[in-house]
Amino acid sequence: MKRREFLAAGAAAGAVAASGSSAWAKDYPSRPIQLIVPWAAGGGTDAVARILGSVMQKDLGVPVNVVNRTGGSGVVGHDAIARAKPDGYTIGLATVEIGMLHWQGLTKLTYADYDILGVVNQDPAGITVSADSKYKTAEELIAAIKKQPKGSFTASGTGQGGIWNVALDGLMMDQGMPADQVTWIPSQGAAPGLTDMVAGGVSMVTASLPEAQAMIEAGRVRALATMASKRLDKFPDVPTIKEALGSDWTMAAWRGVFAPKGLPDPVKAVLVKAVDEAYHSDDYKKFMTSRGLGMIYMPPKDAEAFAAKADASFGKVMKAAGLAKG
Amino acid sequence: MSVYLDALQLVFQPYVLAVIFGSAMFGMFVGAIPGLSATLATALLVPLTFFMDPVPAIASIVTATAMAIFSGDISGTLLRIPGTPASAAYVDDGYRMTLAGKSSEALGASLFFSSLGGIFGTIVLTVAAPQLANIALKFSSFEYFWLVLLGLSCAVFVSPGSATLGLVSLFVGLCAALVGQNNPTGEARYTFGSVELMAGIQFIPAMIGLFAMSEVFRYYVHPAAKRAPQAVRGSILRKQFANLRRYPWQALRGASLGTAVGALPGAGADIAAWISYAVSKKMSRTPQKYGTGHVEGIIEAGASNNGAVSGAWIPALVFGIPGDSITAIVIGVLYVKGVNPGPTIFIMHPQVIYAVFIVFFLANLVMLPLGWVMIRMASRVLSVPQNILMPVILLFCITGSFAINNSVAGILIMLVFGAIGFVMEENDIPLAPAILGIVLGPMLERNFVTSMIKAHGSPLGFFERPIAAGLGVAVIAIWLLPVLLRRLTRARRVVKQGA
């Protein structure tokens, strides 16, 4: 009863003064927080959200519940985060797709529709081939792609216009070829793409190396390069694309904690601090290293600039590659 | 080797063992109640599995379904009302034995040979699945396209009733599979602007609707008269070793045929039992005794339907193509748990899969003591009033379909599919092909489109790889054979009449 009265008082205060939110924030957080994940339980994003949530809830003193809102290439979940009430009780783990979906015409949402609390992970694209492929280095593979007629090679790892498709098209253009020199075969994600490659269905997969880790360790898949600026700790023998091809092209998937636009400043401060502390906790570090997932932290200001830059570069590549609409 | 040890460790934990025990009791109960099928038991379990790790989640389904298929025999034998459709084939034999005062022997045979059949099927699963997976690693979208088409064709032709009704059911499923944005182009179809529908028709709520909600509707439309059976007295298991010595080949034939039928997409325990009963009668030295309270058919068909429960997991794990409606749900659960079915399952999650195999053995062993208890308690369990049971099921239906995605849309989907399932069953349209349509429709489309892109738009690509060509010929043969046979018999008749 008491809380309801308090909430009513808070709402009234909010109605009277636009900055009435300070009354709220004193007590924030006072009830469980929802952490929306736009991808399925059991996947990489879900796992990151669960570990983040478990550390944040210790810090905030209220439960942080992970809620999976899947489907529509991530539109459903991202939409749910943006539409939630900006009271700090609904946040979400947004993924790189937020910078891509709107170029494809699948949603109107962009990073600008959110209050960004921090970017917590980044995984660069890779180049992998089947273990029985005749290409041993990225250089040999790219040379062969250049020599053969357009469409002789096929690649997979995600859906049409997904992050790894853009990574490949960008690389092709960077190497002076048309974006669709290699035919993209849409798949449901990295795992089915890799399976198809091992079966001889596609020539290469450009998913991130952590996604291919099990298949690499089983000796079924060979990693040729990573589209990062420096080698990955987990794969010290795999050269960067700069070392292999002399190319400056990089592309990576990332994940960040987003909130609906318009959080009251004190609430935002509490959440930003919680994300910061969760990122720097031992639990998070241990989990990310065990999965081979890339550790990177950007506080709100940097994250916003990063998201804006990523958005613009996606637009450029996707328009040139014919993946964008309108 | 360490993989097997890991698997043992995953299973032999107090929590997992408790889950196995609990779901065994649950499965026994649901199976025994007439009208509540093993698939319904699975559909109701799914929401609970969200809160579990992959191994206990899968273990609960494995155990509950194995138990339910056995305990369906209990009400069949005592009341002549099969508890699940899988017990329908030999219900007369069991009931006549009860009338003759031999209910304990009939149920003992059901229990003992169910357990044997289940263990046989599990051995086949354990041996065959990894081998098959090695071959399946060479399967690309061309092979999968044909395999899925083969599965859908089987579902239509082996479904009980006519192939026409099977086709109707299949198209209901395929239409539902069209909705949403999860197609190769990423375009939204039939979503009417709803963000919820962009994810497509959510599978689990649809399943709960088709199998559980429809049962609730049916109860309120045709309430069943309640009959409580007599308690079962007499030794249950003592005579079974003599039965095994007397009918060893029948048991083996039932178990192996059941496992094979189970592995066929779309054909589950019920069809396995019917086929095995027919085979048993045909091969028996005393076919005239079948249907009059003869234990031979119970042994063969009872082993068969439990073999089918295990056999259905072979294509489900190796190809992601369900062998029956239960494994169709299982595949959904596996995806939710991040254990994606397919040939790489043995590379990515070997310990989980071996743990599942261990659970299969455990479940079929634990069936003996628990089944014994269940038979002794049968008269009391079967007297649980339906007007208490149905509201509980309704509650499970609603919470379960909400919990999968925390959205009210799930409840709506569940209700709509409950109505669809009710109408279908009222008109004798089988449900299994619809389920396969929902699960396999997107897979069919995806593999067709990616194959066409790879082949640069040439349909000949579907016959260029040897395995794909073989599968393609098989599919075309399945569809052409009935037509050709009919033509042939008609031509012969014309010749005869002419002569």
Interface residues (C-beta under 8 A of the other chain):
Chain A: A40 A41 G42 G43 D46 V67 N68 R69 T70 G71 G72 S73 V75 V76 D79 Q104 L106 G151 T154 G159 Q160 G161 T183 I185 P186 S187 Q188 A191 P192 L194 T195 D196 V198 A199 G200 G201 V202 A214 M215 A218 R220
Chain B: F50 P54 L137 K138 F139 S140 S141 F142 E143 G180 Q181 N182 P184 T185 G186 A188 V195 E196 M198 A199 G200 Y335 V336 K337 G338 V339 N340 G342 P343 T344 I347 M348 N405 N406 S407 R446 V449 T450 I453 K454 H456
